[in-house]
């Protein structure tokens, strides 16, 4: 008779503590040294673990950084969806102003740009990003627009996927390309301009 070995609670806690230390180290280091100089060795040294511990869970520094973002977004806050006061324009302005504040936060700028570059060159990471982060967030955005559509605030034949890109796309493009100031006023203008084209026609 064989006895199955089970992970002890202490071992599970140590494993979770190591994982969080690694992800925190990756996020902190990429801000300090930039993505080009970020290395698995550097992450391991900062986290106080061996390189093999990192490679056991992640195949590359890009996947470590991605999971660091997921760790930061853990929690029930995103599950509630977008605000719905009945005033679609006001709700979208609140959300886009919050997005502007996040994109302008110096703590996130370098890590997010590094992740965007890595996603552009790594199909597997891009697929993981679409499945685990971008896809679920897009569904929350579509749900809010769908509710507005059902309330008669948006055109019945509106393509919600295209609508999401019209509302949120300009912010990310301006941020990524550094093509102009990213301000709350710009966010408001994007919402107003987009809704002018998305509302039902008389």
Residue pairs with C-beta under 8 A, 6 or more apart in sequence:
7 15
18 47
18 49
18 53
19 57
20 71
21 47
21 48
21 49
22 43
22 44
22 47
22 49
22 53
22 54
22 57
22 64
23 64
23 67
23 68
23 71
24 47
24 68
24 71
25 43
25 46
25 47
26 38
26 43
26 61
26 64
26 65
26 68
27 65
27 68
27 69
27 72
27 111
28 46
29 38
29 42
29 43
29 46
30 38
30 65
30 110
30 111
30 114
31 106
31 107
31 110
31 111
33 42
34 110
34 114
35 61
35 65
35 110
35 111
35 113
35 114
35 117
35 118
38 61
38 65
38 114
39 61
40 51
40 54
40 55
40 61
40 64
41 51
43 54
43 61
43 64
44 50
44 51
44 53
44 54
47 54
54 64
58 64
58 67
60 122
60 125
62 114
62 115
62 118
62 119
62 122
62 125
63 125
63 128
65 111
65 114
65 115
65 118
66 115
66 118
66 125
66 128
66 129
66 133
68 111
69 111
69 112
69 115
69 133
70 132
70 133
73 133
78 136
78 137
78 140
81 140
81 143
81 144
82 91
82 92
82 95
82 140
82 141
82 143
82 144
83 91
83 94
83 95
84 91
84 144
84 147
85 91
86 151
88 144
88 145
88 148
88 153
88 154
88 195
89 191
89 192
89 195
91 144
92 167
92 191
92 195
93 187
93 188
93 191
96 167
96 168
96 171
96 187
96 188
96 190
96 191
97 184
97 187
97 188
99 168
99 171
99 187
100 171
100 182
100 183
100 184
100 186
100 187
102 108
103 109
103 112
103 171
103 172
103 175
103 182
104 182
113 176
115 129
116 176
118 125
119 125
119 126
119 129
120 126
138 161
138 164
141 164
141 167
141 168
142 160
142 161
142 163
142 164
145 154
145 158
145 160
145 163
145 164
146 160
148 154
149 155
149 156
149 158
149 160
152 200
153 199
153 200
154 163
154 198
154 199
154 200
155 198
155 199
155 200
155 201
156 200
158 198
163 194
163 198
166 194
166 197
166 198
167 190
167 191
167 194
170 190
171 182
171 186
171 187
171 190
173 179
174 180
174 182
174 186
175 182
180 186
